[in-house]
Amino acid sequence: MAKRTEAIPVNNALLNVIAPIGLNFTRNTLTIGENKGKAYGIIKYHQDPDYGWLSKITNIPSTIASITFTPTDAGTFIDTLSSTIRLNRGTAETTKDPLTRQRAIRTADNAEKILEQIDQDGESVGLMSVVVMPIAGDEQSFTKVCRKVESTIVGLKCKARVLANLQKEGFKMLSPFYGTDEKVERITQRPVPLSSFIGGFPFASSGYNDGKGYYFAKDSAGGLIILDPWIRGGDRTNSNFVITGTIGVGKSTNIKHIALAEYMRGTKLIFIDPHREYREFTMNLNGDWINAGGGSNGKVNPLQIRTAAKDDNSEDDKLYGDDGHGMGDMALYIKSLEIFFGHYIPSLTDRQKAILKTEIIELYNKFNIFWETEIKMLENNDFPIMEDLHRQINEKAKERDNPYQKEYDDLTLLLRDIAVGSDSFIWNGHTSIQTDSQCVCLDTKNLQTTSNSVKSAQYFNLLQWAWDEIVKDPTERVLLICDEAYYMIDPNIPESLMFLRNIAKGVRKYEGALGVISHSVVDFLDPKIKMYGQPLLEMACFKILMGTDGSNLKETKELYNLTDAEEELLASKQRGQALLMVGSKRLRANFEIPDYKFKYMGKAGGR
């Protein structure tokens, strides 16, 4: 009895892997699976090409190129050059057309130059064949890349032709599993000096390489961009970043990619995170996640005196040892408190501001803090808190002989919330942030449901804390990243943006760097604050401009003087694509991020 065998089910997935890809050839094109291609052969070369000319052909995006060079006897080539020289000299002497005469003279001169290289200098000669095939997945992209190939070849003063009825043979020339094809070489082979081939750098990739650092992105030709942001010299005077682009184009992904590379090099990271996009990232790096929107571990006492970020424009201050502009830390910080309370209570009158300033100074004195006190010697608990300030003002409001009793009554009411009310959970208390790790995330998501005044005041307060972290050890590299930085500016209080700008200018002196990320360029260029916002966006040596549109695209084009091609790149809003500026150099960057990095990024943003 014959044994019955069961039919083996068809494994379509395996079949798709091992089955040969579909190929179809027409007179002028070929189809490879779902992609369309067209094989071109170059049939004429410029007689005096520039260095690197071949790399401009081989590095065209979405193309495949094949180059063969076969050494040959120089004698025949010399005879051909001699005939060319005689013919063109004769044409130049006999023609009456000025254009024809110029062309003949130039051709003869170039031929004599090549003849000298071969005959007197002993340069080798060979037959070179170049085949280029643009390839794309859709008709529109295919037409575009074909035009790019044709215009590039014409721009190099060469001539190409479609390999009509030889698309199959051209495909074989381009394939690594075939050799050369005699029919194609018969059309495309031309004698050239070896220097024209070698000097063309056919296998060079544009890229960008600092010689050290880490993988950053790829350029338009697929070349690697290797950067070390901490290198200074030439047109690179700082390590600051600016990243702009509309929502969803990959800003958070890119900054996490950069931050992780910096973390691996030992750089300390500080994030100011309004959308809770960096919590998982911080946890995956065993960092400190701080709820700076009202958490018990996230208080930053506004009354704790910190080092102020100064504008370092004046070289005289350094020369004469007056880095503090003649003022101690307490005096400078009083100015910062004026900005803080201006954010928190925009309705303060000049009289109320003056009284509040007097009371703060008196309160410091009660805590044995004076103009000349060395602030660095004090601990967090040595400073007064908001409740102390409110109590002092409230006591004076009850004094019957107080000539400013109404102002004190108003201040008592205005400061009640920050001292004992709902806002006290954010500000009333000694600074409780404890950060011993290399990665710190100041999460401000809980602030997004509060008023603009609370939001802007806390952002300014956190910037003060972050700046203090940067300057406390001038030898430690610190990267401060301000995501959605437009939250930190207020056109009615320009001093806040001025402080951020001063951080950008002064951070380089403390081995620090500032990263400003925002989808809104317009907010920085409001006429009320443009004098501070524009320098902040311009002075960064590393600018990553991603897809955007509308007024932001218009302002970005004017701010960075974009070309039409650069504007088109931003308008396309392709995820992961950006215009990268490194100092004065501009590159089209494709942020192809290694898979292992996504394991650290988490699921919030950056996907």
C-alpha positions as CSV (number, residue, x, y, z in Angstrom):
1,M,0.0,0.0,0.0
2,A,1.5,3.3,-1.1
3,K,2.1,5.8,1.7
4,R,0.0,9.0,1.4
5,T,2.0,12.2,1.4
6,E,0.5,15.6,2.4
7,A,1.0,18.6,0.1
8,I,3.6,21.1,1.5
9,P,2.0,24.6,1.9
10,V,3.4,27.4,-0.2
11,N,5.5,29.8,1.9
12,N,4.9,33.1,0.0
13,A,7.2,35.1,2.2
14,L,10.1,32.7,1.5
15,L,9.1,32.7,-2.2
16,N,9.3,36.5,-2.4
17,V,12.8,36.4,-0.9
18,I,14.3,33.8,-3.2
19,A,12.4,34.6,-6.4
20,P,14.3,36.7,-9.0
21,I,13.2,40.3,-9.3
22,G,11.2,41.2,-12.3
23,L,13.2,42.8,-15.2
24,N,11.8,44.4,-18.4
25,F,13.7,46.2,-21.1
26,T,12.4,48.7,-23.6
27,R,14.2,50.7,-26.3
28,N,15.2,53.6,-23.9
29,T,14.3,52.4,-20.4
30,L,14.3,49.4,-18.1
31,T,12.1,48.3,-15.2
32,I,13.6,46.6,-12.2
33,G,10.8,45.4,-9.9
34,E,8.9,48.5,-9.0
35,N,11.6,50.9,-10.1
36,K,12.3,52.5,-13.5
37,G,15.7,53.2,-14.8
38,K,17.5,54.5,-17.9
39,A,21.1,53.8,-19.0
40,Y,23.1,56.7,-20.3
41,G,26.6,56.6,-21.9
42,I,29.0,59.5,-22.0
43,I,30.4,59.9,-25.5
44,K,32.4,63.2,-25.2
45,Y,34.5,64.6,-22.4
46,H,35.8,68.1,-21.6
47,Q,39.4,68.4,-22.8
48,D,40.5,70.3,-19.7
49,P,38.4,69.0,-16.9
50,D,38.5,70.3,-13.3
51,Y,39.7,68.2,-10.4
52,G,36.9,66.0,-9.0
53,W,34.8,66.3,-12.1
54,L,33.9,62.5,-12.2
55,S,32.7,62.6,-8.6
56,K,30.0,65.1,-9.6
57,I,28.6,62.4,-11.9
58,T,29.0,59.4,-9.6
59,N,27.5,61.2,-6.6
60,I,24.2,62.3,-8.1
61,P,21.5,61.0,-5.8
62,S,19.4,58.1,-7.0
63,T,21.9,57.0,-9.7
64,I,24.2,54.1,-10.3
65,A,27.4,54.6,-12.2
66,S,30.0,52.3,-13.9
67,I,33.5,53.5,-14.9
68,T,36.0,51.4,-16.8
69,F,39.5,52.5,-17.7
70,T,41.7,50.3,-20.0
71,P,45.3,51.4,-20.5
72,T,46.3,51.5,-24.2
73,D,49.2,52.4,-26.5
74,A,49.9,56.1,-26.5
75,G,51.2,56.1,-30.1
76,T,47.8,55.9,-31.8
77,F,46.4,58.6,-29.4
78,I,49.4,60.9,-30.2
79,D,48.7,60.6,-33.9
80,T,45.1,61.4,-33.3
81,L,46.0,64.5,-31.3
82,S,48.5,65.6,-33.9
83,S,45.8,65.4,-36.6
84,T,43.3,67.3,-34.3
85,I,45.9,70.1,-33.8
86,R,46.6,70.5,-37.5
87,L,43.0,70.5,-38.4
88,N,42.0,73.1,-35.8
89,R,45.0,75.3,-36.5
90,G,44.0,75.3,-40.2
91,T,40.4,76.1,-39.3
92,A,41.5,79.0,-37.1
93,E,43.5,80.5,-39.9
94,T,41.0,80.2,-42.7
95,T,37.6,80.8,-41.0
96,K,36.0,84.2,-41.0
97,D,33.6,83.4,-38.2
98,P,35.0,84.7,-34.8
99,L,33.2,82.0,-32.8
100,T,34.5,79.1,-34.9
101,R,38.0,80.6,-34.7
102,Q,37.9,80.8,-30.9
103,R,36.6,77.3,-30.6
104,A,39.3,75.9,-33.0
105,I,42.1,77.8,-31.1
106,R,40.9,76.5,-27.7
107,T,40.6,72.9,-29.0
108,A,44.1,73.1,-30.5
109,D,45.6,74.6,-27.4
110,N,44.1,71.9,-25.2
111,A,45.2,69.1,-27.5
112,E,48.8,70.5,-27.5
113,K,48.7,70.6,-23.7
114,I,47.6,66.9,-23.6
115,L,50.2,66.0,-26.2
116,E,52.9,67.6,-24.1
117,Q,51.8,65.6,-21.1
118,I,51.9,62.3,-23.0
119,D,55.0,62.8,-25.3
120,Q,57.3,64.7,-22.9
121,D,56.1,63.8,-19.4
122,G,55.3,60.1,-20.3
123,E,51.8,60.1,-19.0
124,S,49.7,57.0,-19.6
125,V,46.7,57.0,-21.8
126,G,43.6,54.7,-21.6
127,L,40.2,54.1,-23.0
128,M,37.5,55.3,-20.5
129,S,33.9,54.3,-20.5
130,V,31.2,55.8,-18.2
131,V,27.7,54.5,-17.9
132,V,25.2,56.2,-15.6
133,M,21.7,55.0,-14.7
134,P,19.1,57.1,-12.8
135,I,16.6,55.0,-11.0
136,A,13.4,55.9,-9.1
137,G,10.2,54.4,-7.9
138,D,7.7,56.7,-9.5
139,E,7.4,58.6,-12.8
140,Q,7.7,62.1,-11.3
141,S,10.9,61.3,-9.4
142,F,12.3,59.4,-12.3
143,T,11.8,62.4,-14.7
144,K,13.4,64.7,-12.1
145,V,16.5,62.5,-11.6
146,C,17.0,62.0,-15.4
147,R,17.0,65.8,-15.8
148,K,19.5,66.1,-13.0
149,V,21.8,63.6,-14.7
150,E,21.5,65.3,-18.1
151,S,22.1,68.8,-16.7
152,T,25.1,67.7,-14.5
153,I,26.8,66.1,-17.5
154,V,26.1,69.2,-19.7
155,G,27.4,71.4,-16.9
156,L,30.7,69.5,-17.0
157,K,31.0,70.2,-20.7
158,C,30.5,66.5,-21.5
159,K,28.0,64.9,-23.8
160,A,25.8,61.9,-23.0
161,R,23.3,59.8,-25.0
162,V,20.7,57.3,-24.1
163,L,21.9,53.7,-24.9
164,A,19.0,53.1,-27.3
165,N,18.3,49.4,-27.8
166,L,21.2,48.7,-25.4
167,Q,19.4,49.1,-22.0
168,K,20.0,45.4,-21.2
169,E,23.7,45.6,-22.0
170,G,23.9,48.9,-20.1
171,F,22.3,47.2,-17.1
172,K,25.0,44.4,-17.3
173,M,27.7,47.1,-17.3
174,L,26.3,48.5,-14.1
175,S,25.8,45.2,-12.4
176,P,28.6,43.8,-10.1
177,F,27.8,40.3,-11.3
178,Y,28.6,41.0,-15.0
179,G,31.7,42.2,-16.8
180,T,32.0,44.8,-19.5
181,D,29.9,44.7,-22.7
182,E,31.6,45.1,-26.0
183,K,28.6,46.9,-27.7
184,V,28.4,49.5,-25.0
185,E,32.2,50.1,-24.9
186,R,32.2,50.6,-28.7
187,I,29.9,53.5,-28.2
188,T,31.2,55.0,-24.9
189,Q,35.0,54.3,-24.9
190,R,37.1,57.5,-25.4
191,P,40.8,57.9,-25.1
192,V,41.8,60.1,-22.1
193,P,45.0,60.8,-20.1
194,L,45.3,58.9,-16.9
195,S,45.4,62.2,-14.9
196,S,41.9,63.1,-16.2
197,F,40.6,59.8,-14.8
198,I,42.5,59.9,-11.5
199,G,42.0,63.6,-11.0
200,G,38.2,63.1,-11.4
201,F,38.1,61.4,-8.0
202,P,35.3,59.1,-9.2
203,F,34.8,57.3,-5.9
204,A,35.0,60.4,-3.7
205,S,32.0,61.3,-1.6
206,S,31.3,64.9,-0.6
207,G,30.3,64.3,3.0
208,Y,31.8,66.3,5.9
209,N,34.4,65.1,8.3
210,D,36.0,66.8,11.3
211,G,38.4,64.0,11.7
212,K,36.9,63.1,15.1
213,G,33.6,63.2,16.8
214,Y,30.6,61.1,15.9
215,Y,28.2,60.2,13.0
216,F,25.8,63.0,12.6
217,A,23.9,62.4,9.4
218,K,24.4,61.7,5.7
219,D,24.6,64.3,2.9
220,S,22.6,64.3,-0.3
221,A,25.1,61.9,-2.0
222,G,25.1,59.4,0.9
223,G,28.4,60.6,2.3
224,L,28.9,60.6,6.0
225,I,28.8,63.8,8.0
226,I,31.1,63.3,11.0
227,L,31.1,66.2,13.5
228,D,32.7,67.2,16.7
229,P,30.7,70.2,17.9
230,W,33.3,71.1,20.5
231,I,35.9,71.9,17.9
232,R,36.6,75.7,17.8
233,G,38.4,77.5,15.1
234,G,37.8,79.4,11.8
235,D,34.1,80.2,11.5
236,R,33.2,77.9,14.4
237,T,33.3,80.0,17.6
238,N,30.8,78.1,19.7
239,S,29.1,74.7,20.1
240,N,25.5,75.9,20.1
241,F,22.6,74.3,18.2
242,V,19.5,75.7,16.6
243,I,16.8,73.3,15.4
244,T,13.7,74.6,13.7
245,G,10.9,72.9,11.8
246,T,7.2,72.2,12.0
247,I,5.6,69.6,14.1
248,G,6.3,66.0,13.0
249,V,9.4,66.5,10.9
250,G,11.7,64.8,13.4
251,K,13.1,67.6,15.7
252,S,12.9,65.6,18.9
253,T,14.4,62.5,17.2
254,N,17.3,64.5,15.9
255,I,18.1,66.1,19.3
256,K,17.9,62.8,21.1
257,H,20.3,61.4,18.4
258,I,22.7,64.2,19.1
259,A,22.2,64.1,22.9
260,L,22.9,60.3,23.0
261,A,26.1,60.8,21.1
262,E,27.2,63.5,23.4
263,Y,26.2,61.4,26.5
264,M,28.5,58.6,25.2
265,R,31.3,61.2,25.1
266,G,30.8,62.2,28.7
267,T,28.8,65.5,28.1
268,K,26.3,66.4,30.8
269,L,22.8,66.9,29.4
270,I,20.1,69.2,30.8
271,F,16.7,69.2,29.1
272,I,13.9,71.7,29.7
273,D,11.0,69.6,28.4
274,P,7.5,71.1,28.0
275,H,5.9,68.0,26.4
276,R,7.3,65.1,28.5
277,E,9.2,63.8,25.4
278,Y,12.4,63.1,27.3
279,R,11.2,61.3,30.4
280,E,11.8,57.8,29.0
281,F,15.0,58.9,27.4
282,T,16.3,60.2,30.7
283,M,15.2,57.1,32.6
284,N,16.9,54.8,30.0
285,L,20.2,56.7,30.7
286,N,19.7,56.3,34.5
287,G,19.3,60.1,34.7
288,D,17.3,62.4,37.0
289,W,13.8,63.2,35.9
290,I,12.5,66.3,37.7
291,N,8.9,67.4,37.8
292,A,9.5,71.2,37.6
293,G,5.8,72.0,37.2
294,G,5.0,71.6,40.9
295,G,6.6,68.3,42.0
296,S,8.2,68.0,45.5
297,N,11.6,67.2,44.0
298,G,11.5,69.9,41.5
299,K,11.4,73.2,43.4
300,V,13.8,75.9,42.4
301,N,13.7,78.7,44.9
302,P,13.5,82.0,43.0
303,L,14.9,83.8,46.1
304,Q,18.1,81.7,46.0
305,I,20.8,84.0,44.6
306,R,22.5,82.5,41.5
307,T,25.2,83.5,39.1
308,A,23.8,85.8,36.4
309,A,24.5,85.3,32.7
310,K,26.2,88.4,31.5
311,D,26.6,89.9,28.0
312,D,30.3,89.4,27.2
313,N,30.5,92.1,24.5
314,S,32.9,94.3,26.5
315,E,36.5,93.3,26.2
316,D,37.4,96.1,28.6
317,D,35.7,94.3,31.5
318,K,38.0,91.4,31.0
319,L,41.1,93.6,30.6
320,Y,40.5,95.4,33.8
321,G,39.2,92.4,35.8
322,D,35.6,93.7,36.0
323,D,33.7,90.6,34.9
324,G,30.9,91.5,37.3
325,H,30.5,95.0,35.8
326,G,31.3,96.4,39.3
327,M,28.5,94.5,41.0
328,G,28.4,91.5,43.2
329,D,26.2,88.4,42.8
330,M,23.4,89.8,45.0
331,A,23.2,93.1,43.1
332,L,23.1,91.3,39.8
333,Y,20.5,88.8,41.0
334,I,18.2,91.6,42.2
335,K,17.9,92.5,38.5
336,S,17.0,88.9,37.6
337,L,14.3,89.0,40.4
338,E,12.8,92.1,38.8
339,I,12.4,90.1,35.5
340,F,11.0,87.1,37.4
341,F,8.3,89.1,39.2
342,G,7.6,91.0,36.0
343,H,6.7,87.7,34.4
344,Y,4.7,86.5,37.3
345,I,2.8,89.7,38.0
346,P,2.8,91.8,34.8
347,S,0.5,94.4,36.4
348,L,3.0,95.5,39.0
349,T,3.3,99.3,39.1
350,D,6.6,101.1,39.3
351,R,5.9,102.0,42.9
352,Q,5.1,98.4,43.8
353,K,8.2,97.2,42.0
354,A,10.3,99.7,44.1
355,I,8.7,98.6,47.4
356,L,9.1,94.9,46.5
357,K,12.8,95.4,45.6
358,T,13.4,97.2,49.0
359,E,11.7,94.4,50.9
360,I,13.7,91.7,49.1
361,I,17.0,93.5,50.0
362,E,15.8,93.8,53.6
363,L,14.8,90.2,53.7
364,Y,18.3,89.1,52.5
365,N,19.9,91.2,55.2
366,K,17.8,89.4,57.8
367,F,19.2,86.1,56.6
368,N,22.8,87.6,56.9
369,I,23.1,88.0,53.1
370,F,24.6,91.4,52.1
371,W,26.0,93.0,48.9
372,E,29.5,91.6,49.6
373,T,28.5,88.1,50.7
374,E,30.3,85.2,49.0
375,I,27.2,83.5,47.6
376,K,29.1,80.3,46.6
377,M,29.7,79.6,50.3
378,L,25.9,79.3,51.1
379,E,23.7,76.3,51.0
380,N,20.2,76.0,49.7
381,N,18.6,76.3,53.1
382,D,20.5,79.6,53.9
383,F,18.2,81.6,51.6
384,P,14.7,82.9,52.4
385,I,11.6,81.5,50.7
386,M,8.5,83.2,49.3
387,E,6.6,82.6,52.5
388,D,9.2,84.7,54.4
389,L,8.8,87.5,51.9
390,H,5.0,87.4,52.0
391,R,5.1,87.4,55.8
392,Q,7.4,90.4,56.0
393,I,5.3,92.5,53.6
394,N,2.1,91.4,55.3
395,E,3.4,92.6,58.7
396,K,4.3,96.0,57.3
397,A,0.9,96.3,55.7
398,K,-0.6,96.1,59.2
399,E,1.5,99.0,60.5
400,R,-0.9,102.0,60.9
401,D,1.9,104.6,60.3
402,N,3.0,103.0,57.0
403,P,2.7,105.8,54.4
404,Y,2.5,103.1,51.6
405,Q,-0.1,100.9,53.3
406,K,-2.2,100.6,50.1
407,E,0.8,99.4,48.1
408,Y,1.7,96.9,50.8
409,D,-1.9,95.7,51.0
410,D,-1.9,95.1,47.2
411,L,1.5,93.3,47.3
412,T,0.3,91.1,50.2
413,L,-2.7,90.1,48.0
414,L,-0.6,89.7,44.8
415,L,2.0,87.5,46.6
416,R,-0.4,85.3,48.6
417,D,-0.7,82.7,45.8
418,I,3.0,82.3,45.3
419,A,3.6,82.0,49.1
420,V,0.6,79.9,50.4
421,G,-1.7,79.4,47.5
422,S,-1.8,77.1,44.4
423,D,1.5,78.5,43.0
424,S,3.3,77.8,46.3
425,F,3.7,74.2,45.1
426,I,6.0,75.5,42.4
427,W,8.0,78.2,44.2
428,N,7.5,78.3,47.9
429,G,10.3,76.3,49.5
430,H,14.1,75.8,49.3
431,T,15.6,74.4,46.2
432,S,15.0,70.6,46.2
433,I,16.5,69.5,42.9
434,Q,19.2,67.0,43.6
435,T,21.1,66.0,40.5
436,D,24.1,63.7,40.6
437,S,23.6,62.1,37.2
438,Q,24.9,62.9,33.7
439,C,21.4,63.5,32.3
440,V,18.8,65.8,33.9
441,C,15.3,66.4,32.6
442,L,13.4,69.4,33.9
443,D,9.8,68.4,33.0
444,T,7.4,71.3,32.7
445,K,4.4,69.6,31.2
446,N,2.3,70.4,34.3
447,L,2.8,74.1,33.5
448,Q,1.0,73.9,30.2
449,T,-2.4,74.2,31.9
450,T,-1.4,77.2,34.0
451,S,-1.5,80.9,33.0
452,N,1.1,82.4,30.6
453,S,2.5,84.5,33.5
454,V,3.2,81.4,35.6
455,K,4.7,79.5,32.7
456,S,7.1,82.3,31.6
457,A,8.1,83.0,35.2
458,Q,9.0,79.3,35.8
459,Y,10.9,79.0,32.5
460,F,13.0,82.0,33.4
461,N,13.6,80.6,36.9
462,L,14.7,77.2,35.4
463,L,17.1,78.9,33.0
464,Q,18.7,80.6,36.1
465,W,19.2,77.2,37.7
466,A,20.5,75.6,34.5
467,W,23.0,78.4,34.0
468,D,24.2,78.0,37.6
469,E,24.8,74.3,36.8
470,I,26.9,75.2,33.7
471,V,29.2,77.7,35.4
472,K,29.9,75.8,38.6
473,D,32.5,73.6,36.9
474,P,34.1,75.4,33.9
475,T,35.9,72.2,32.9
476,E,32.8,70.0,32.5
477,R,31.0,69.9,29.1
478,V,27.3,70.7,29.6
479,L,24.7,70.8,26.8
480,L,21.5,72.7,27.8
481,I,18.6,71.8,25.5
482,C,15.6,74.1,25.5
483,D,12.8,72.3,23.6
484,E,10.0,74.5,22.3
485,A,12.0,77.5,23.4
486,Y,9.3,80.0,22.3
487,Y,7.6,79.3,25.7
488,M,10.6,81.1,27.3
489,I,10.0,84.4,25.6
490,D,7.6,87.2,26.2
491,P,7.4,90.2,23.8
492,N,6.3,92.4,26.8
493,I,9.3,91.4,28.9
494,P,12.3,91.3,26.5
495,E,14.8,90.9,29.4
496,S,13.8,87.2,29.5
497,L,15.0,86.6,25.9
498,M,18.0,88.8,26.6
499,F,19.0,86.4,29.4
500,L,18.6,83.4,27.0
501,R,20.7,85.2,24.4
502,N,23.4,86.0,27.0
503,I,23.5,82.3,27.9
504,A,24.1,81.6,24.2
505,K,26.9,84.1,24.1
506,G,28.6,83.3,27.4
507,V,28.2,79.5,27.5
508,R,31.3,78.9,25.4
509,K,33.5,80.3,28.2
510,Y,32.4,77.4,30.5
511,E,32.7,74.5,28.1
512,G,29.0,74.6,27.6
513,A,26.6,74.7,24.7
514,L,23.0,75.7,24.2
515,G,20.5,73.9,22.0
516,V,17.4,75.9,21.1
517,I,14.6,73.9,19.5
518,S,11.4,75.5,18.2
519,H,8.8,75.1,15.5
520,S,8.1,78.8,15.6
521,V,10.7,81.2,14.2
522,V,8.2,84.0,14.0
523,D,8.0,84.3,17.8
524,F,11.7,85.1,18.1
525,L,11.4,87.8,15.4
526,D,8.6,89.9,17.0
527,P,9.5,93.5,16.5
528,K,9.5,94.1,20.3
529,I,12.2,91.4,20.8
530,K,13.9,91.0,17.4
531,M,17.1,92.6,18.6
532,Y,17.6,89.7,21.0
533,G,15.8,86.9,19.2
534,Q,17.5,87.2,15.8
535,P,21.1,87.0,17.3
536,L,20.0,84.0,19.3
537,L,19.0,82.2,16.1
538,E,22.0,83.5,14.1
539,M,24.9,83.0,16.4
540,A,24.7,79.2,16.8
541,C,27.4,77.5,14.7
542,F,25.2,74.5,14.1
543,K,21.8,75.1,12.5
544,I,19.4,72.3,11.6
545,L,16.6,73.7,9.5
546,M,13.8,71.2,8.9
547,G,10.6,71.3,7.0
548,T,8.3,74.2,7.6
549,D,5.7,76.4,5.8
550,G,3.8,79.6,5.9
551,S,5.2,82.6,7.7
552,N,7.8,80.5,9.5
553,L,9.2,79.5,6.0
554,K,9.2,83.1,4.9
555,E,11.0,84.3,8.0
556,T,13.5,81.5,7.9
557,K,14.3,82.2,4.2
558,E,15.0,85.9,5.0
559,L,16.9,85.2,8.2
560,Y,19.3,82.7,6.7
561,N,19.2,84.0,3.1
562,L,18.1,80.6,1.7
563,T,18.4,79.8,-2.0
564,D,15.4,78.6,-4.0
565,A,16.6,75.0,-3.7
566,E,17.0,75.3,0.0
567,E,13.6,76.8,0.4
568,E,12.2,74.0,-1.7
569,L,13.8,71.5,0.6
570,L,12.2,73.0,3.7
571,A,8.8,73.4,2.0
572,S,8.8,69.7,1.1
573,K,8.6,68.9,4.9
574,Q,10.2,65.5,4.5
575,R,10.7,63.8,7.8
576,G,14.4,63.4,8.7
577,Q,15.6,65.8,5.9
578,A,17.2,69.1,6.9
579,L,19.4,71.9,5.7
580,L,22.4,71.7,7.9
581,M,24.7,74.7,8.5
582,V,28.1,74.1,10.0
583,G,29.6,77.5,10.4
584,S,29.4,79.0,6.9
585,K,29.1,75.6,5.1
586,R,25.7,74.4,4.1
587,L,24.7,70.7,3.5
588,R,21.6,68.8,2.8
589,A,21.4,66.4,5.7
590,N,19.5,63.1,5.9
591,F,19.2,62.0,9.5
592,E,19.4,58.2,9.1
593,I,19.6,57.1,12.8
594,P,21.0,53.7,13.8
595,D,18.3,51.3,15.2
596,Y,20.0,50.9,18.5
597,K,19.5,54.6,19.4
598,F,15.7,54.2,19.1
599,K,15.8,51.7,22.0
600,Y,16.9,54.6,24.3
601,M,14.5,57.3,22.9
602,G,11.2,56.0,24.3
603,K,7.8,56.3,22.8
604,A,7.1,60.0,23.5
605,G,8.0,62.0,20.5
606,G,11.1,61.0,18.6
607,R,9.5,58.1,16.8
